[in-house]
Amino acid sequence: MDSSTTKITTKIKSTYMYSNNVDSSDIAVNTTKGVVTLDGMVDSGSEKALAVQLAENIKGVQSVKAGGLTFK
């Protein structure tokens, strides 16, 4: 894993930690060549949408795949 990939993953995880509307403990973040994959459990469609939006706003992210996010 290169350093930019690690930085992207770390930034997304910390962004989720500081968000009141995304439960960071239930979402796994993996990054490969700027493509972020989110897996785990969310409470609602709005939490899923916010998780994707927050990840997309991180510098270096090319796309976000959230098909692995399912409802609790």
Secondary structure, DSSP 8 states (H G I E B T S, - for coil): --HHHHHHHHHHHHHHHH-SSS-GGGEEEEEETTEEEEEEEESSHHHHHHHHHHHHTSTT--EEEEEEEEE-
